[in-house]
Amino acid sequence: MHRPHRLNRPPLDFTPHDFRRLFITDAIRSGLPPHIAQAIAGHGNINTTMG
C-alpha cells in the first residue's frame, strides 16, 4: 500500500505549555485585552504575557 508523503514525517511534538501559549496568543490577537490575558495566564508581570 502506498502511503502519502506527509505520513512519512515524524509526528509533531507539542507540550501542554505550547497549547497554553497558543491559547493566550490567539486570545490577544482576537481582541482580548492583554491585562485580561495576563490574569487568565496567572502572570504577575504584563511583560511575561506579552513577551
C-alpha positions in Angstrom: 0.0 0.0 0.0 1.3 3.4 -1.0 1.3 6.0 1.8 1.2 9.7 1.1 4.5 11.6 1.7 3.1 13.6 4.6 2.8 10.5 6.7 6.5 9.7 6.4 7.4 12.7 8.6 8.0 12.3 12.3 5.0 13.2 14.5 4.6 16.8 15.8 5.7 17.1 19.4 3.7 19.6 21.5 3.8 20.2 25.2 1.0 21.5 27.4 2.9 24.8 27.6 2.8 25.1 23.8 -1.0 24.9 23.9 -1.1 27.4 26.7 1.0 29.9 24.7 -1.1 29.3 21.6 -4.3 29.9 23.5 -3.1 33.2 25.1 -1.6 34.4 21.8 -4.8 33.7 19.9 -6.9 35.4 22.5 -4.8 38.6 22.4 -4.8 38.6 18.6 -8.6 38.1 18.6 -9.0 41.2 20.8 -8.8 40.1 24.4 -7.1 42.9 26.3 -3.6 41.9 27.4 -4.3 42.6 31.1 -7.1 40.1 31.0 -4.9 37.5 29.3 -2.3 38.2 32.0 -4.9 37.4 34.7 -6.0 34.2 32.9 -2.4 33.1 32.5 -1.6 33.9 36.1 1.3 36.1 35.2 2.4 38.7 37.7 4.0 40.9 35.1 2.4 42.0 31.8 5.8 41.7 30.1 5.7 37.9 30.7 2.3 37.8 28.9 3.4 40.0 26.0 7.0 38.6 25.7 
